[in-house]
Amino acid sequence: MFEKRIKFIKFFILLLITSTLVFAEEKLPYFKFETDTGRIIKKKDLKDKPTVMIFWGIYCHTCRDELPKLEKVYQKYRDKVNFLAVVVDTQDIDEVKEFKEKIGFSYTVAFINSQSDLVKFKVFGTPTTLVISPDLIVIRRFVGDINITALENLLDELIIK
């Protein structure tokens, strides 16, 4: 438990240091994640629809607020937008299912393969939310608390295109 807290503190420090960084639009890196339902999801599976991908942790207090907010957005856009919650601090499916029920969100959870996935996606803290265009370009990165109105406006623009 102590080691998990140390990891969280390191993530939080990196978040503070990098929260002012602005990343240009970038191609979504290749990935192959297993989901909480046992399905394998790859980069190509997100093509042709906008995607909201949040990197989060079981022990992240901000994530506990963020995930239910995104559930409301998910319910509004579920037929037009892919949603994927990538958990970074556990591989325990039962722990994730219990957490989803407790916190109150229903969209798909995927498990990272290693900490190098975080580097590949330029995730330096949780929560980090990526908005990905239908042609698999990361067009917006929210670090920390997300502005739901800005997210919905961006999704509306992507859906219209």
MIZA-132880 format. One record per residue: residue number from 0; residue in one letter; x, y, z of N, C-alpha, C, O in turn. Coordinates in nm, 3 decimals. Example, Ala and Ser with C-alpha at 12.3 -4.5 7.8 and 13.67 -1.06 7.14 Angstrom:
<atoms>
     k   r        nu        nv        nw       cau       cav       caw        cu        cv        cw        ou        ov        ow
     0   a     1.319    -0.569     0.780     1.230    -0.450     0.780     1.320    -0.330     0.780     1.424    -0.332     0.846
     1   s     1.285    -0.225     0.708     1.367    -0.106     0.714     1.290     0.003     0.787     1.341     0.114     0.804
</atoms>
This chain:
<atoms>
     k   r        nu        nv        nw       cau       cav       caw        cu        cv        cw        ou        ov        ow
     0   m     0.083    -0.119     0.000     0.000     0.000     0.000     0.088     0.126     0.000     0.059     0.223    -0.070
     1   f     0.196     0.122     0.080     0.286     0.236     0.087     0.351     0.264    -0.048     0.366     0.380    -0.087
     2   e     0.388     0.157    -0.121     0.450     0.174    -0.253     0.353     0.239    -0.351     0.394     0.319    -0.434
     3   k     0.225     0.204    -0.342     0.125     0.264    -0.431     0.110     0.412    -0.401     0.092     0.493    -0.492
     4   r     0.116     0.449    -0.275     0.108     0.591    -0.239     0.229     0.668    -0.291     0.215     0.781    -0.338
     5   i     0.346     0.608    -0.284     0.467     0.672    -0.336     0.453     0.692    -0.486     0.487     0.799    -0.538
     6   k     0.403     0.590    -0.558     0.383     0.603    -0.703     0.285     0.716    -0.732     0.306     0.794    -0.824
     7   f     0.178     0.724    -0.653     0.079     0.829    -0.674     0.143     0.966    -0.651     0.119     1.059    -0.728
     8   i     0.223     0.979    -0.547     0.289     1.107    -0.519     0.382     1.146    -0.634     0.387     1.262    -0.673
     9   k     0.454     1.049    -0.688     0.542     1.077    -0.803     0.459     1.124    -0.922     0.497     1.219    -0.990
    10   f     0.346     1.056    -0.948     0.257     1.099    -1.056     0.208     1.241    -1.033     0.203     1.322    -1.125
    11   f     0.171     1.270    -0.910     0.117     1.402    -0.877     0.223     1.510    -0.899     0.192     1.617    -0.953
    12   i     0.344     1.485    -0.859     0.453     1.581    -0.879     0.475     1.604    -1.029     0.489     1.718    -1.073
    13   l     0.478     1.497    -1.105     0.493     1.511    -1.250     0.375     1.588    -1.309     0.393     1.668    -1.401
    14   l     0.257     1.565    -1.257     0.139     1.638    -1.303     0.156     1.787    -1.280     0.128     1.868    -1.369
    15   l     0.202     1.824    -1.162     0.223     1.966    -1.132     0.328     2.027    -1.224     0.312     2.140    -1.272
    16   i     0.433     1.955    -1.248     0.541     2.005    -1.333     0.496     2.020    -1.478     0.532     2.117    -1.545
    17   t     0.417     1.925    -1.525     0.382     1.922    -1.667     0.245     1.982    -1.699     0.206     1.987    -1.816
    18   s     0.172     2.027    -1.599     0.035     2.072    -1.625     0.029     2.195    -1.715    -0.075     2.223    -1.773
    19   t     0.138     2.267    -1.726     0.138     2.384    -1.813     0.192     2.354    -1.952     0.192     2.442    -2.039
    20   l     0.237     2.232    -1.974     0.287     2.197    -2.107     0.172     2.187    -2.206     0.064     2.138    -2.172
    21   v     0.194     2.233    -2.325     0.094     2.221    -2.431     0.152     2.129    -2.537     0.262     2.151    -2.587
    22   f     0.076     2.028    -2.572     0.121     1.934    -2.674     0.048     1.967    -2.803    -0.072     1.991    -2.803
    23   a     0.121     1.967    -2.912     0.059     1.989    -3.043    -0.021     1.865    -3.080    -0.006     1.758    -3.020
    24   e    -0.106     1.882    -3.181    -0.179     1.765    -3.229    -0.078     1.657    -3.266     0.028     1.686    -3.322
    25   e    -0.112     1.534    -3.235    -0.019     1.424    -3.257    -0.097     1.299    -3.294    -0.213     1.284    -3.258
    26   k    -0.032     1.209    -3.364    -0.095     1.082    -3.398    -0.108     0.998    -3.271    -0.019     0.996    -3.186
    27   l    -0.219     0.929    -3.262    -0.239     0.838    -3.150    -0.139     0.724    -3.164    -0.129     0.665    -3.272
    28   p    -0.065     0.691    -3.058     0.031     0.580    -3.070    -0.041     0.446    -3.081    -0.157     0.432    -3.040
    29   y     0.028     0.348    -3.137    -0.028     0.214    -3.146    -0.045     0.159    -3.005     0.037     0.183    -2.917
    30   f    -0.152     0.085    -2.984    -0.173     0.017    -2.857    -0.258    -0.108    -2.879    -0.327    -0.124    -2.979
    31   k    -0.251    -0.194    -2.781    -0.333    -0.316    -2.777    -0.359    -0.342    -2.629    -0.272    -0.391    -2.557
    32   f    -0.481    -0.307    -2.585    -0.518    -0.320    -2.444    -0.626    -0.426    -2.427    -0.710    -0.445    -2.514
    33   e    -0.621    -0.495    -2.314    -0.731    -0.584    -2.277    -0.831    -0.503    -2.195    -0.791    -0.421    -2.112
    34   t    -0.960    -0.527    -2.217    -1.064    -0.453    -2.146    -1.116    -0.533    -2.026    -1.081    -0.649    -2.007
    35   d    -1.199    -0.467    -1.947    -1.257    -0.532    -1.830    -1.357    -0.642    -1.867    -1.401    -0.718    -1.781
    36   t    -1.393    -0.651    -1.994    -1.481    -0.759    -2.039    -1.402    -0.870    -2.109    -1.460    -0.965    -2.161
    37   g    -1.268    -0.858    -2.111    -1.183    -0.959    -2.173    -1.159    -0.937    -2.321    -1.088    -1.015    -2.385
    38   r    -1.218    -0.832    -2.377    -1.201    -0.800    -2.520    -1.065    -0.731    -2.540    -1.017    -0.661    -2.451
    39   i    -1.006    -0.750    -2.655    -0.884    -0.679    -2.692    -0.924    -0.559    -2.777    -1.001    -0.573    -2.872
    40   i    -0.873    -0.443    -2.742    -0.901    -0.322    -2.819    -0.768    -0.265    -2.869    -0.671    -0.253    -2.795
    41   k    -0.768    -0.231    -2.998    -0.649    -0.177    -3.063    -0.678    -0.039    -3.117    -0.793     0.004    -3.125
    42   k    -0.573     0.029    -3.154    -0.585     0.164    -3.210    -0.686     0.168    -3.324    -0.772     0.256    -3.327
    43   k    -0.678     0.074    -3.416    -0.765     0.075    -3.534    -0.913     0.063    -3.498    -0.999     0.103    -3.577
    44   d    -0.944     0.008    -3.380    -1.084    -0.007    -3.338    -1.151     0.127    -3.308    -1.274     0.135    -3.301
    45   l    -1.071     0.232    -3.290    -1.126     0.363    -3.258    -1.148     0.449    -3.381    -1.204     0.559    -3.372
    46   k    -1.106     0.401    -3.496    -1.116     0.478    -3.621    -1.261     0.505    -3.657    -1.350     0.425    -3.627
    47   d    -1.283     0.618    -3.721    -1.412     0.659    -3.778    -1.510     0.721    -3.677    -1.620     0.762    -3.717
    48   k    -1.474     0.729    -3.550    -1.556     0.798    -3.450    -1.462     0.876    -3.359    -1.351     0.831    -3.332
    49   p    -1.506     0.991    -3.310    -1.425     1.058    -3.207    -1.412     0.967    -3.085    -1.497     0.881    -3.061
    50   t    -1.306     0.987    -3.009    -1.283     0.905    -2.890    -1.244     0.994    -2.773    -1.169     1.090    -2.788
    51   v    -1.297     0.960    -2.657    -1.254     1.018    -2.530    -1.184     0.906    -2.455    -1.244     0.803    -2.424
    52   m    -1.055     0.927    -2.427    -0.975     0.826    -2.357    -0.919     0.890    -2.231    -0.839     0.982    -2.236
    53   i    -0.963     0.838    -2.116    -0.915     0.891    -1.990    -0.821     0.791    -1.924    -0.853     0.672    -1.913
    54   f    -0.706     0.840    -1.880    -0.611     0.761    -1.803    -0.637     0.795    -1.657    -0.634     0.912    -1.618
    55   w    -0.662     0.693    -1.575    -0.704     0.716    -1.437    -0.647     0.609    -1.347    -0.594     0.508    -1.393
    56   g    -0.660     0.633    -1.216    -0.612     0.537    -1.119    -0.713     0.514    -1.008    -0.787     0.604    -0.970
    57   i    -0.715     0.393    -0.958    -0.802     0.354    -0.846    -0.776     0.444    -0.725    -0.868     0.479    -0.652
    58   y    -0.650     0.482    -0.704    -0.613     0.558    -0.585    -0.606     0.709    -0.610    -0.556     0.784    -0.527
    59   c    -0.656     0.752    -0.723    -0.655     0.893    -0.762    -0.787     0.957    -0.717    -0.894     0.922    -0.767
    60   h    -0.779     1.050    -0.624    -0.900     1.114    -0.572    -0.968     1.203    -0.676    -1.091     1.209    -0.680
    61   t    -0.892     1.270    -0.758    -0.951     1.353    -0.863    -1.026     1.265    -0.963    -1.130     1.304    -1.015
    62   c    -0.973     1.147    -0.989    -1.038     1.052    -1.080    -1.175     1.010    -1.028    -1.267     0.989    -1.107
    63   r    -1.188     1.000    -0.898    -1.317     0.961    -0.838    -1.425     1.064    -0.870    -1.543     1.030    -0.877
    64   d    -1.386     1.188    -0.888    -1.480     1.293    -0.928    -1.499     1.296    -1.079    -1.609     1.319    -1.130
    65   e    -1.390     1.272    -1.150    -1.388     1.286    -1.296    -1.467     1.177    -1.368    -1.540     1.206    -1.463
    66   l    -1.454     1.054    -1.325    -1.517     0.941    -1.394    -1.670     0.952    -1.399    -1.728     0.926    -1.504
    67   p    -1.738     0.988    -1.289    -1.883     1.006    -1.298    -1.924     1.125    -1.386    -2.029     1.120    -1.450
    68   k    -1.843     1.230    -1.391    -1.871     1.342    -1.482    -1.868     1.293    -1.627    -1.954     1.329    -1.708
    69   l    -1.768     1.213    -1.657    -1.757     1.159    -1.793    -1.868     1.059    -1.823    -1.904     1.040    -1.939
    70   e    -1.923     0.995    -1.720    -2.037     0.904    -1.741    -2.155     0.980    -1.801    -2.224     0.929    -1.890
    71   k    -2.178     1.100    -1.754    -2.288     1.182    -1.808    -2.263     1.215    -1.955    -2.355     1.212    -2.037
    72   v    -2.138     1.247    -1.987    -2.102     1.276    -2.127    -2.117     1.148    -2.210    -2.168     1.152    -2.322
    73   y    -2.073     1.038    -2.154    -2.086     0.908    -2.222    -2.232     0.878    -2.254    -2.264     0.837    -2.365
    74   q    -2.320     0.898    -2.158    -2.462     0.870    -2.181    -2.519     0.958    -2.292    -2.605     0.914    -2.368
    75   k    -2.471     1.080    -2.303    -2.518     1.173    -2.405    -2.466     1.137    -2.545    -2.539     1.151    -2.643
    76   y    -2.340     1.090    -2.554    -2.274     1.069    -2.683    -2.244     0.923    -2.715    -2.175     0.895    -2.813
    77   r    -2.291     0.832    -2.638    -2.248     0.691    -2.647    -2.260     0.629    -2.785    -2.183     0.539    -2.818
    78   d    -2.355     0.673    -2.867    -2.370     0.616    -3.001    -2.279     0.681    -3.105    -2.261     0.626    -3.214
    79   k    -2.223     0.797    -3.072    -2.144     0.872    -3.169    -1.997     0.886    -3.134    -1.917     0.929    -3.216
    80   v    -1.961     0.849    -3.010    -1.825     0.869    -2.961    -1.779     0.743    -2.887    -1.857     0.684    -2.812
    81   n    -1.655     0.702    -2.909    -1.594     0.594    -2.831    -1.549     0.650    -2.697    -1.496     0.761    -2.690
    82   f    -1.569     0.575    -2.591    -1.518     0.611    -2.458    -1.434     0.496    -2.407    -1.474     0.380    -2.414
    83   l    -1.317     0.529    -2.354    -1.226     0.427    -2.302    -1.156     0.482    -2.179    -1.089     0.585    -2.186
    84   a    -1.170     0.413    -2.067    -1.106     0.451    -1.942    -0.989     0.356    -1.918    -1.008     0.238    -1.892
    85   v    -0.867     0.409    -1.928    -0.747     0.327    -1.917    -0.694     0.337    -1.774    -0.646     0.443    -1.732
    86   v    -0.704     0.228    -1.699    -0.660     0.227    -1.560    -0.510     0.202    -1.555    -0.458     0.117    -1.626
    87   v    -0.441     0.280    -1.469    -0.294     0.276    -1.471    -0.232     0.209    -1.349    -0.111     0.185    -1.347
    88   d    -0.312     0.177    -1.247    -0.249     0.130    -1.124    -0.300    -0.005    -1.072    -0.276    -0.041    -0.957
    89   t    -0.369    -0.079    -1.158    -0.411    -0.214    -1.119    -0.435    -0.297    -1.245    -0.466    -0.245    -1.351
    90   q    -0.420    -0.428    -1.230    -0.454    -0.524    -1.334    -0.564    -0.616    -1.284    -0.597    -0.715    -1.350
    91   d    -0.623    -0.584    -1.169    -0.723    -0.668    -1.103    -0.863    -0.635    -1.155    -0.919    -0.530    -1.122
    92   i    -0.918    -0.724    -1.237    -1.049    -0.702    -1.298    -1.157    -0.688    -1.191    -1.246    -0.603    -1.204
    93   d    -1.152    -0.770    -1.087    -1.253    -0.762    -0.982    -1.247    -0.627    -0.909    -1.351    -0.569    -0.877
    94   e    -1.127    -0.578    -0.884    -1.111    -0.448    -0.819    -1.170    -0.337    -0.907    -1.234    -0.245    -0.856
    95   v    -1.149    -0.345    -1.036    -1.202    -0.245    -1.129    -1.354    -0.252    -1.135    -1.421    -0.149    -1.132
    96   k    -1.408    -0.372    -1.144    -1.555    -0.386    -1.149    -1.619    -0.331    -1.023    -1.722    -0.263    -1.030
    97   e    -1.561    -0.359    -0.909    -1.612    -0.307    -0.781    -1.602    -0.154    -0.779    -1.695    -0.086    -0.734
    98   f    -1.491    -0.101    -0.827    -1.471     0.044    -0.831    -1.572     0.110    -0.924    -1.630     0.213    -0.889
    99   k    -1.594     0.052    -1.042    -1.691     0.107    -1.138    -1.830     0.115    -1.075    -1.901     0.215    -1.091
   100   e    -1.868     0.011    -1.006    -2.000     0.008    -0.943    -2.009     0.113    -0.831    -2.109     0.184    -0.818
   101   k    -1.905     0.122    -0.751    -1.903     0.215    -0.638    -1.905     0.360    -0.684    -1.979     0.442    -0.630
   102   i    -1.823     0.392    -0.786    -1.810     0.529    -0.834    -1.925     0.565    -0.927    -1.968     0.681    -0.930
   103   g    -1.974     0.470    -1.003    -2.088     0.494    -1.090    -2.052     0.533    -1.232    -2.092     0.640    -1.279
   104   f    -1.978     0.448    -1.300    -1.958     0.468    -1.443    -1.963     0.334    -1.514    -1.932     0.230    -1.455
   105   s    -2.002     0.338    -1.642    -2.029     0.213    -1.712    -1.950     0.193    -1.841    -1.958     0.087    -1.902
   106   y    -1.873     0.293    -1.884    -1.801     0.277    -2.010    -1.682     0.183    -1.991    -1.643     0.153    -1.879
   107   t    -1.627     0.139    -2.101    -1.525     0.035    -2.103    -1.397     0.078    -2.032    -1.350     0.191    -2.047
   108   v    -1.341    -0.014    -1.956    -1.211     0.005    -1.892    -1.110    -0.083    -1.962    -1.138    -0.199    -1.993
   109   a    -0.993    -0.027    -1.987    -0.881    -0.103    -2.044    -0.764    -0.096    -1.947    -0.753    -0.004    -1.867
   110   f    -0.678    -0.195    -1.955    -0.562    -0.205    -1.866    -0.434    -0.177    -1.945    -0.414    -0.234    -2.052
   111   i    -0.348    -0.087    -1.892    -0.221    -0.065    -1.960    -0.135    -0.190    -1.944    -0.152    -0.269    -1.851
   112   n    -0.043    -0.205    -2.036     0.046    -0.321    -2.034     0.168    -0.298    -1.946     0.218    -0.391    -1.882
   113   s     0.216    -0.173    -1.944     0.334    -0.139    -1.864     0.339     0.012    -1.847     0.265     0.086    -1.911
   114   q     0.427     0.056    -1.761     0.442     0.199    -1.738     0.492     0.271    -1.865     0.471     0.391    -1.880
   115   s     0.556     0.197    -1.955     0.602     0.259    -2.079     0.484     0.306    -2.166     0.500     0.395    -2.249
   116   d     0.365     0.245    -2.146     0.245     0.293    -2.216     0.214     0.437    -2.179     0.170     0.516    -2.262
   117   l     0.238     0.472    -2.053     0.212     0.610    -2.009     0.304     0.707    -2.081     0.261     0.816    -2.121
   118   v     0.429     0.670    -2.097     0.524     0.755    -2.169     0.482     0.768    -2.315     0.485     0.877    -2.372
   119   k     0.445     0.658    -2.374     0.404     0.656    -2.515     0.286     0.750    -2.539     0.279     0.816    -2.642
   120   f     0.192     0.756    -2.443     0.075     0.842    -2.455     0.097     0.981    -2.394     0.006     1.064    -2.393
   121   k     0.218     1.005    -2.343     0.253     1.133    -2.279     0.160     1.163    -2.162     0.111     1.275    -2.147
   122   v     0.138     1.061    -2.081     0.056     1.075    -1.961     0.152     1.082    -1.842     0.225     0.987    -1.814
   123   f     0.150     1.197    -1.774     0.242     1.219    -1.663     0.170     1.226    -1.529     0.234     1.246    -1.426
   124   g     0.040     1.209    -1.530    -0.039     1.210    -1.408    -0.183     1.176    -1.440    -0.224     1.175    -1.555
   125   t    -0.257     1.146    -1.335    -0.397     1.111    -1.354    -0.486     1.210    -1.281    -0.447     1.261    -1.176
   126   p    -0.601     1.238    -1.334    -0.651     1.194    -1.464    -0.593     1.276    -1.579    -0.568     1.395    -1.565
   127   t    -0.574     1.210    -1.690    -0.540     1.276    -1.816    -0.639     1.224    -1.919    -0.654     1.103    -1.938
   128   t    -0.707     1.317    -1.984    -0.809     1.280    -2.082    -0.768     1.327    -2.220    -0.736     1.444    -2.240
   129   l    -0.768     1.235    -2.314    -0.735     1.267    -2.453    -0.864     1.269    -2.535    -0.951     1.184    -2.519
   130   v    -0.874     1.368    -2.622    -0.982     1.371    -2.719    -0.917     1.341    -2.853    -0.824     1.409    -2.896
   131   i    -0.967     1.237    -2.918    -0.904     1.183    -3.039    -1.003     1.194    -3.154    -1.120     1.157    -3.142
   132   s    -0.955     1.246    -3.265    -1.040     1.264    -3.383    -1.066     1.129    -3.449    -0.997     1.031    -3.421
   133   p    -1.166     1.123    -3.538    -1.195     0.997    -3.609    -1.078     0.946    -3.693    -1.072     0.827    -3.725
   134   d    -0.986     1.035    -3.729    -0.868     0.991    -3.805    -0.748     0.965    -3.713    -0.633     0.962    -3.757
   135   l    -0.776     0.946    -3.583    -0.679     0.900    -3.482    -0.569     1.002    -3.452    -0.453     0.966    -3.434
   136   i    -0.607     1.128    -3.447    -0.517     1.235    -3.406    -0.561     1.284    -3.269    -0.679     1.313    -3.247
   137   v    -0.466     1.294    -3.175    -0.496     1.350    -3.044    -0.507     1.501    -3.063    -0.407     1.568    -3.091
   138   i    -0.628     1.554    -3.047    -0.648     1.697    -3.073    -0.661     1.779    -2.946    -0.652     1.902    -2.951
   139   r    -0.682     1.714    -2.834    -0.690     1.788    -2.708    -0.651     1.697    -2.593    -0.681     1.578    -2.593
   140   r    -0.583     1.754    -2.497    -0.538     1.682    -2.379    -0.581     1.763    -2.257    -0.540     1.878    -2.241
   141   f    -0.664     1.704    -2.173    -0.703     1.766    -2.047    -0.622     1.697    -1.937    -0.627     1.575    -1.924
   142   v    -0.549     1.775    -1.858    -0.473     1.720    -1.746    -0.540     1.768    -1.618    -0.559     1.888    -1.598
   143   g    -0.577     1.674    -1.532    -0.650     1.710    -1.410    -0.797     1.724    -1.439    -0.852     1.657    -1.527
   144   d    -0.861     1.812    -1.364    -1.005     1.834    -1.381    -1.038     1.872    -1.525    -0.968     1.951    -1.588
   145   i    -1.145     1.813    -1.574    -1.185     1.838    -1.712    -1.297     1.942    -1.713    -1.381     1.946    -1.624
   146   n    -1.296     2.024    -1.816    -1.403     2.120    -1.838    -1.506     2.050    -1.927    -1.485     2.034    -2.047
   147   i    -1.617     2.007    -1.867    -1.717     1.928    -1.938    -1.777     2.006    -2.054    -1.800     1.949    -2.161
   148   t    -1.802     2.134    -2.036    -1.859     2.215    -2.144    -1.764     2.221    -2.263    -1.806     2.206    -2.378
   149   a    -1.635     2.242    -2.235    -1.535     2.245    -2.344    -1.528     2.109    -2.413    -1.516     2.102    -2.535
   150   l    -1.536     2.003    -2.335    -1.533     1.868    -2.393    -1.654     1.846    -2.484    -1.639     1.798    -2.596
   151   e    -1.771     1.880    -2.437    -1.892     1.861    -2.518    -1.889     1.946    -2.644    -1.930     1.900    -2.751
   152   n    -1.840     2.069    -2.634    -1.829     2.155    -2.753    -1.734     2.093    -2.855    -1.761     2.093    -2.975
   153   l    -1.623     2.040    -2.808    -1.526     1.976    -2.896    -1.585     1.852    -2.961    -1.567     1.829    -3.081
   154   l    -1.656     1.771    -2.884    -1.719     1.651    -2.940    -1.824     1.688    -3.043    -1.835     1.622    -3.147
   155   d    -1.902     1.793    -3.016    -2.001     1.838    -3.114    -1.935     1.877    -3.245    -1.986     1.845    -3.352
   156   e    -1.823     1.947    -3.236    -1.749     1.986    -3.358    -1.701     1.863    -3.434    -1.711     1.857    -3.557
   157   l    -1.648     1.765    -3.362    -1.595     1.645    -3.427    -1.705     1.562    -3.491    -1.684     1.500    -3.595
   158   i    -1.821     1.559    -3.429    -1.932     1.481    -3.482    -1.987     1.544    -3.610    -2.028     1.473    -3.702
   159   i    -1.987     1.675    -3.615    -2.040     1.748    -3.732    -1.951     1.730    -3.853    -2.000     1.723    -3.966
   160   k    -1.818     1.723    -3.832    -1.722     1.714    -3.943    -1.745     1.594    -4.030    -1.672     1.572    -4.127
</atoms>
